[in-house]
Structure formats: structure tokens, C-alpha cells
Amino acid sequence: EVVLTQSPGTLSLSPGERATLSCRVSHISTTWYLAWYQQKPGQAPRLLIYDASTRAPGIPDRFSGSGSGTDFTLTISRLEPEDFAVYYCQQFDSSPYTFGQGTRLEIK
Amino acid sequence: QITLTESGPTLVKPTQTLTLTCAFSGFSLSTPGVGVGWIRQPPGKALEWLALVYWNDDKRYRPSLKSRLTITKDSSKNQVVLTMSNMDPVDTATYYCAQTKIAAPRFDSWGPGTLVIVSS
């Protein structure tokens, strides 16, 4: 089973700052089928990034994904108040299609 | 527009079998490449992928739960059903269904989720 380790567990920042979230994969990814989701309280997750770096339709360009191999990053260039949420990475490289444990992005 | 909606009991007793239905619209499970998966989230915890069925009846399961899970599709009714046997309080969670495609491996669209509580 591929294990995804997200860091940090919690990130405290202010609106306007830059956020960098990490997702480390236990096995080298050959397909880069790595997705990022945003989840707000009481809501279903929303797809932000797929194939490691492609923004989903309707996602603002302040969200970007990068990485390859075992290390992937979600960057939010300038935080807006609505960006404070929990973020999950997920791999679709091999079944079971595991998620990371999440990074909580909170207002400082 | 793609929509998915989960339904099922809110409360189940330990050892019972849970049956959840995902009703969807805006796509067909008869279309090559399309799939529907189930994901759960215990209160305050992370997402956990459970199972996935593709248009050709190819099924994938979380290995640690495989003996307890069954996923089936009814393409004519636009539904996917997940059953989980021998329910335990640790299975208390919000259960989501979501759509994917083999050529586009990610969960693009999600249902709102349904909370299942396991308690005697």
C-alpha cells in the first residue's frame, strides 16, 4: 500500500501570505496521478489539482501543484479568507487509492 | 451537470450489515472508462478510500476491508450500492461516493456524504 505523508499537520498563516503544503509518497510515482482536495467543515472534498500540477476547472490560479517522484507540493500564492480549510493529497497510481492524513490551514 | 447523492441508514447496530446507495445523474456507468468510488471519513479524521467500480464491472477494494465490502452497480438505475458487513463503532463515519474515469484518475465530483453511526 502506498502511504502518503502530509506536512505540516497544521499551518498557521495570515491572509495574503504564501502557503506551501507537502505530500510525500512512500513509493516512487511513475504516473504522477496525484490529486489535491480542499475540504471545509461540513462539506465534501473539492478537487483542486490533478495529475500533480493541473488545476481543476474553476480553481483560481493562486493554487498550484508541483512535484514528481516521491515529493509533491501544493502552493497557495496569496491566501484568501476562504482558503482556510483542510487539504488532502491522494494517489491514483495503484490500488488502494490512498489519501494523506491532511494539513489544516488555519488563520494566524 | 454531474450530481451524486448518498443514502442509507443513519444508525446501525454493531454486527449488522450496512447498505448505502449512491444515486447519480449527469453521467452513465455504461460509458467506457467511467467509475464510482466510495470514501469515508470518521468524525475529525482523514479521508479513507474504500472501494471503486468501473463501467466494465472491474471492482477494487481496500485490502484491509475487502472481506467486509461489496460494491455493485446498476447502470440502468444510475446507482451504485456499497454493503459493509459486521459493522463496528469504529466504522462510524461520513460516507461519500464520487465519480472518476480511468483516463482521468481522480475524484472529480462528490456527493454531500451521509453520516452513519454505529451504536447499540
Interface residues (C-beta under 8 A of the other chain):
Chain A: E1 T31 Y33 A35 Y37 Q39 Q43 A44 P45 R46 L47 Y50 D51 A56 Y88 Q90 F92 S95 P96 Y97 T98 F99 G100 Q101 G102
Chain B: G37 I39 A46 L47 E48 W49 L52 R60 Y61 R62 P63 Y96 T100 A104 P105 R106 F107 D108 W110 G111 P112 G113
